[in-house]
Amino acid sequence: MLINTTWLNEYIEPKISAGDIIDILPKIGLEIESTHILKNDLADIRIGFIRKKNAILAAPAMFACEVEVAKGRRVPIVCASEHEIEIGWGVPVALAGTRLPHGRTITAGQFHGVESQGMICLDGELGFLATGTGLQVFKDEATLGQSLTSLITIEDCLLDLNVLPNRPDCLGHIGVAREVAAATGRTLRYPETKSAITAGKQIIAVDIQAPDLCPRYSCQLIRNVKVGPSPAWLKSRLLAIGCKPINNIVDITNYVMYEWGQPLHAFDYAKLQGDKIVVRRMKPDEKLELLSGKTIDGTASGLVIADAVKPVALAGIMGGRPTATESWSTDVLLEAANFEPVNIRKSVKAIDLGLETRGTASSYRFERGTDPNSILNRARERAADLICELAGGSREGGVSDSYPKKLEPRVFKLTSDGLSGYLGVAVDAKTIKTSLERLEMKCSDDLTVEVPTWRVDVNDPVVLIEDVARQLGFDSIVARPNPGVATIGIRSPLDKVRQLVTQNLVAGGFLESRNPPLESADAKAVFGNKPPASIVRLSNPSNREMSVVRCSLFGGLLRSMERNIRRGTTTARLFEIDRIFWLDGNPPAPKDRWMVAGVVGGMVQDMNWRGGAAKLDFFDLKGVVENVLDGVSAKERRFEPVEMAHFVPGTVAAIKVGGQHIGCIGEFAPGIVDTGKMQVRLFGFELDLQALVPGFLEVRASKPPARMPAVTRDLAIVVAEDVPFESIEQDIRGAAGAGLESLRLVDVYHGSQIPKNHKSLAMAFVFREHSQTLTAEAITAILEGVMKSLKEKFAATLRA
Amino acid sequence: MLRSLGKLPEDQRPAFGQAVNQAKNRVQTALDERKQHLQATTKSKPREWIDVTLPGIRREIGRRHPLMQTMEELKTILQGMGFRYDDYPEIETEYNNFDALNTPSWHPSRDMHDSFYSEQGHVMRTHTSAFQVHAMKQASSPPIRAMTAGRCYRRDEIDDTHFPIFHQLDAIAIDRTICFADLKHTLYQMLTAFLGPGIQLRFRPSYFPFTTPSAEVDVFYRGRWMELLGSGMMRPEVLRNGGIDPAEWRGFAFGMGIDRITMAKFNVTDIRLLYENEAAFLTQF
């Protein structure tokens, strides 16, 4: 919401400088989104002299002017006749490309076929309040081309406030002024109301048929108004805060809304049938043309204001076009009402209002909550006064009002100790009382607080504590340690496993990645083994590329790998630890599981001066996985051949730990990512991280290092190609018994020296007994036993 | 040999002792000579020359992602301050993400969160604050200090500074004597540990439906004020939703974005770099 500081100052006594306002607002919770110090922001506005002025036939309300903006430089400017202009006048000109404080940038363009390269600016269009006729006019030719700010003093600042949803009472200048006055110890001064509420006959019968949706409806009939343009001071105020002036009646309702925060509406009384206002739900067969031009029907059964016959306004949101105040209207019915916020909000969401924005300035305030009591009354009377004053009307009869259930102010009890304890700073009762009274709360000496009903946010005493704290200033609450009970900072077992696995992979050369969990719905791109029905899909994705929640980490890693390869990275090792998601149960509920996955491609090591480089393959990655599993003490692990989509057949292994399937490893099918000309073989693994937690938590007993000497023997055997090493190793361990401490495969050979379809496996055996030294004879006997077994089971032979 | 001295007749003892000592000294001298000789020969080994300026043979090591470095560092700091770490759901119920945090469905502050929903009506958590009620219910009773960190989602259009997925860290502390001054203290401690001594913080009153008073905290970092986190005293409604009696216990809560401070710390100007995982980028951290 835009605030003009000069306007704001009208309600504050003594006045406060714009600089101080800018300084104080953030400190009391009114965040300034953007600050426009006009004397700086208007530097590009220069005085141009009107040299020619021609009527535009197609647009009687516009003139084609030629304006001299600098000595000898004339530009064409089309000017709307918001204000009279004459040849020879010097006026503020914004040339095309200039940005006005509201954010509007002037562009060159054609109006009704006439070229325009700038704009003649009214005071309000420049953001400041009119002091005279609303247009700065200079007769002295010496001012040609001079900056406006060098000729007149502009103290106004425009502030775009981000009024947070809890404080609708600050959606008007007076609400903001109240906060500023309170925080700076100044007096809040309401605008003078010339008349007390008129007593008199209620001419209009108000019938609220939905009191839960409309707690109060009041209206005042004003007769014999003369509808016309508003005076310069009023126009400039609306223009300054970005609201377009329409006519004096509409402008007054808008002005009072921006002053008090209470939306108002004015009907052309002549268009209303029967002296009756009914607040009710719209009927399905009814239609209502709104001010926006959009015609709504009753299917959404929105709350409407109706006369005796038909709906005339969408309650609290927008008036109807047929009953709007027009230039020929003479009698107006001024409405000041209160509507239930949730219903307004729902209606704005449900009904297409034909606007570019969501809702209106009116609905924005009603959906946050307005005051049905004093502010409603004051706003209505203020607007009625102004209508009488500026449009020459007079009230007829008294206020017609229906307010079936008066909203009573809330009362809370505070204590000095309670408040001091909550904030952690000593605040005495007197300070509390003064702080709250400055916000127009009634506060007794024993701190019983009656809260004005415009403060819709105060539903608990803690809000009053906050009010006091805001006035003290958060800076005055000094940080101090808590004297309470110590608690234990501990990480979840999963977090510990995550850290260990991360350290392990980082040490192994892997770069940690973060990929978006939202992925394409394209079936080709979906990894993981979840059935399509169990994939979590977004009901409101921003785009198809980010519309399903991933059920495997591979997709993101592969896309990152693709990006790396395309940008010329020849070797990359990427990993990610994160959750995967799927649906399970009836009704389907989201489940998640923490996974770790890695994708590699390229070389084992960069080429260096001591040697060449080998290409990464399955076994490099398998070694990484084995290290990861070792790092978290995963026991009984196995790699079993398996077939999986997206992988080269025959290169994939399921990873099992303790018999449980926890992941996979393999080589991705060529073309899984589009790497252009670069062909890089890609390998990947994915493991269920959570499955590793129980094993990690088991207490592991250590053994002292063996003291007996070890004996090493080498053995090379020849077996058929398709005998898995795992079977051979198991057999050897079985045959060798406990004396075999370790078995290491040191060479795998295929070639001319051995029969076709066979391989030679060279292994290093380490034997050790813990109680005695093994004799050479004993070891030879063991190895003979091993060979015998291998021969029987796998037809293995010793390699000569 | 000297131990057998006692078995000899007394008159023979001096001579025997002397002889033994002489023998011992001769052996020692011989040993020392040999040792010296050996050391001398070693020293005289011909001089070698290696080019110590040749590049070392390096094995590639990986890096942690900058976002995760930030997160890990903050977790470690808070762990040291007594906060326990756990993970909580990322696909949440509307209740935990909003309602339990005093943000019912009609509340205008829901406009501040443009959320993603699953087809089943679950919400992709819009903030890690969704953990608060889980954490309170999980703990047996106060005092509680708990934290979590992770991904959050909002329907932002992607540009230099916005991405629909981002990271947050959230913490709560509940005890009988928790107060706003503690909150300030905790944040000063945490951020001093994270950003270094002498930091300047600015506490601005703000609004979150689940805290009152609420404060936005800005830090003066690298020559400018930057919004860092949201914080406040937990609302009584929220404590009640977590099964904790607000008449007896009070709490504070804060939530901090990880992406922005990481970008500021490492001078990253485009948030998309954090999610593209280019080796040339990641190897710098």
Interface residues (C-beta under 8 A of the other chain):
Chain A: P26 K27 I28 G29 E31 L164 P165 N166 R167 P341 V342 R345 K346 E367 R368 G421 Y422 L423 G424 V425 D460 V462 V463 I465 E466 A469 R470 F474 D475 I477 V478 A479 R480 P481 N482 P483 G484 V485 A486 T487 I488 G489 I490 R491 S492 L494 D495 Q499 T502 L505 V506 A507 G508 G509 F510 L511 E512 S513 R514 N515 P516 P517 L518 V536 R537 L538 S539 N540 P541 S542 M546 V549 L557 S560 R563 N564 R567 T569 T571 A572 R573 L574 F575 D578 R579 F581 L583 P587 P588 A589 P590 D592 W594 Q605 D606 N608 W609 R610
Chain B: L54 P55 I57 R58 R59 E60 I61 G62 R63 R64 H65 L67 M68 E72 K75 L78 Q79 G80 M81 G82 F83 R84 Y85 D86 D87 P89 E90 I91 W106 H107 P108 S109 D111 M112 F116 Y117 S118 E119 Q120 G121 H122 M124 P143 I144 R145 R151 Y153 R155 E157 F163 P164 I165 A173 D175 R176 T177 I178 C179 F180 A181 D182 K184 H185 T186 L187 Y188 F203 R204 P205 S206 Y207 P209 T212 P213 S214 A215 E216 M233 R235 P236 E237 R250 L274 Y275 E276 N277 E278 A279 A280 L282 T283
